[in-house]
Amino acid sequence: MTTTLNIIGPGRVGRTLGALLARKGLCAVQDVLSAEFATAESAVAFIGAGRAMRKLADMRPAALWLLTPPDGAIASMASALAATGSVRAGDVVFHCSGAQAASILSPLAACGAQLASVHPLKSFAEPALALESFSGTWCTVEGDAAALALLRPLFEQLGAPVAQIDPAGKTLYHAASVLVCNDLTALMEAGLRAYESAGLDRATAQSMMEPLVRETLDNVFALGTVRALTGPVARGDAAVVSRQLAALGALDPRIADAYRALNAIALDLAREQGTASGELLDTVAQVLSRPR
């Protein structure tokens, strides 16, 4: 029998997962609730199934509950849901926060619910695109064994590899995800600003960046970070690093600080790579450690 699914907080993640589970025939999407009724209606339209709800207390019981409000609202939503009496013993309730543990849903444990967290390691900037590219997305999971026994197969059938994570490590795990996703976006913006200040228009700069960035990512995943590192730090070229720091400092001290911090890590990779001598790399370290 198809698992019934209710969704609370159907933003980009909630509506994408709802649509995936519905279209694969893995879940029967039942009730969808948002703080704004219009948002619930648009989510139902996107999912292609379910009923938009106005009140939490009016939601029907379901075997599976997905809570995807903003992180700061998960705990209060769990308490409010528990107070309705709609969640039954054995029902599974899960959220998709990468920063919060399943235990944030603990008010629902008193109802006999099985709790879990499933975090898709994916950018959901545009749900329609996320829907088409979800297969292959890694998902980290933690929570009650009975909940994971239901959720693991569902996500695996969506084409998502699943990895167990220790809830005690979720803050660092999520910080790592921010660094390689959100902060990568910010780093691309910093590069664009520097290109523009060098005299290139933004559209041309973005076109120039694309093959370089894609090739770099391909090298990282094919060769590893140590072998993929190139550039002035890898060569031990302290003079170039010094000039670039000065130029970036004149443009925007924040970008210079980012350059300094990231190249301190690049210096670790360069020492392991061994292309440049220790003496040259020590000189680079001195340049990077100078106060602004």
URCOR-V104325 format. One record per pair of residues at least 6 apart in sequence whose C-alpha atoms are under 7 Angstrom apart, sorted by sequence separation. I is the first residue (numbers start at 1). J is the second residue. D is the distance in Angstrom with one decimal. If there is no record, write none. Layout:
I/J/D
I/J/D
This chain:
21/27/5.4
22/28/6.0
34/40/5.2
44/50/5.7
124/130/5.7
156/162/7.0
196/202/6.0
7/14/6.9
22/29/6.3
33/40/5.5
44/51/6.5
248/255/6.3
249/256/5.0
32/40/5.9
44/52/6.4
220/228/5.3
232/240/6.6
248/256/4.9
219/228/5.4
232/241/6.5
105/115/6.7
152/162/6.9
192/202/6.6
195/205/6.2
18/29/6.9
41/52/5.2
245/256/5.8
32/44/7.0
40/52/5.1
40/53/6.9
102/115/6.0
192/205/6.4
102/116/4.8
192/206/6.8
102/117/4.9
122/137/6.4
37/53/6.9
101/117/6.5
121/137/6.3
37/54/5.9
120/137/6.5
121/138/5.6
32/50/6.5
120/138/6.0
121/139/5.8
31/50/5.4
32/51/5.9
33/52/6.1
120/139/4.2
29/49/5.9
30/50/4.4
31/51/4.9
32/52/4.9
33/53/5.0
93/113/6.7
97/117/7.0
119/139/5.3
120/140/6.6
29/50/4.9
30/51/6.1
31/52/6.1
32/53/5.8
33/54/6.5
92/113/5.7
93/114/6.2
94/115/5.7
95/116/6.8
96/117/5.7
98/119/5.3
118/139/6.3
119/140/5.2
139/160/6.4
141/162/6.9
5/27/6.1
31/53/6.4
89/111/5.8
90/112/5.9
91/113/5.0
92/114/4.7
93/115/5.1
94/116/4.6
95/117/5.0
96/118/4.9
97/119/5.8
118/140/5.7
119/141/6.5
138/160/5.5
139/161/6.3
140/162/5.8
141/163/6.2
142/164/5.9
3/26/6.8
4/27/5.6
5/28/5.8
6/29/6.1
88/111/6.1
89/112/3.9
90/113/5.1
91/114/6.1
92/115/5.9
93/116/6.5
94/117/5.1
95/118/6.3
96/119/4.6
118/141/4.6
135/158/6.1
136/159/5.5
137/160/5.0
138/161/4.9
139/162/4.9
140/163/4.8
141/164/5.0
142/165/5.8
2/26/6.1
3/27/4.7
4/28/4.7
5/29/4.8
6/30/5.5
7/31/6.5
8/32/5.9
9/33/6.2
10/34/6.3
87/111/6.5
88/112/6.4
89/113/5.1
90/114/6.1
94/118/6.9
117/141/5.5
118/142/7.0
135/159/4.4
136/160/5.0
137/161/6.6
138/162/5.9
139/163/6.2
140/164/5.6
141/165/5.9
142/166/6.9
264/288/6.9
2/27/5.4
3/28/6.0
4/29/6.0
5/30/5.7
6/31/4.9
7/32/4.8
8/33/4.8
9/34/4.9
61/86/5.2
82/107/6.2
88/113/6.4
117/142/5.5
135/160/5.6
136/161/6.5
140/165/6.0
142/167/6.6
2/28/6.2
4/30/6.4
6/32/5.9
7/33/6.4
8/34/6.1
60/86/6.7
61/87/6.1
71/97/6.5
82/108/5.2
87/113/6.9
116/142/5.7
117/143/6.2
57/84/5.5
64/91/6.0
65/92/6.2
66/93/6.1
67/94/6.2
68/95/5.8
78/105/5.4
116/143/4.1
15/43/5.6
19/47/4.2
31/59/6.1
63/91/4.8
64/92/4.9
65/93/4.6
66/94/5.3
67/95/4.8
68/96/6.2
79/107/5.4
115/143/5.7
116/144/6.0
260/288/5.8
18/47/6.0
19/48/7.0
63/92/6.2
64/93/5.9
65/94/6.4
66/95/5.8
75/104/5.6
78/107/6.2
82/111/6.7
115/144/5.6
10/40/6.7
75/105/6.1
78/108/6.4
114/144/5.9
15/46/7.0
116/147/6.0
15/47/6.2
114/146/6.5
115/147/6.0
116/148/6.7
10/43/6.2
114/147/5.3
233/266/6.8
233/267/6.2
234/270/4.9
233/270/6.8
102/142/6.8
235/275/6.6
236/276/5.5
102/143/5.6
234/275/6.7
235/276/5.2
234/276/6.5
226/269/5.2
236/280/4.9
236/281/5.0
238/283/6.1
242/287/6.1
226/272/6.8
227/273/6.5
238/284/4.6
226/273/5.7
237/284/6.9
236/284/6.2
238/287/6.7
233/284/7.0
14/68/5.6
13/68/7.0
92/147/5.6
6/62/6.2
5/62/5.7
11/68/7.0
4/62/5.2
5/63/6.4
6/64/6.4
7/65/6.0
8/66/6.3
9/67/6.1
10/68/6.2
4/63/5.4
5/64/4.8
6/65/4.9
7/66/4.8
8/67/4.9
9/68/4.8
3/63/6.2
4/64/6.1
5/65/5.7
6/66/6.2
7/67/6.0
8/68/6.1
9/69/4.3
3/64/6.9
8/69/6.8
190/255/6.4
101/167/5.4
100/170/6.9
99/170/5.5
98/170/6.6
99/171/5.3
99/174/5.4
98/174/5.4
13/124/6.4
16/127/5.6
20/131/6.7
12/124/6.1
16/130/7.0
12/127/5.6
16/131/5.8
26/154/6.8
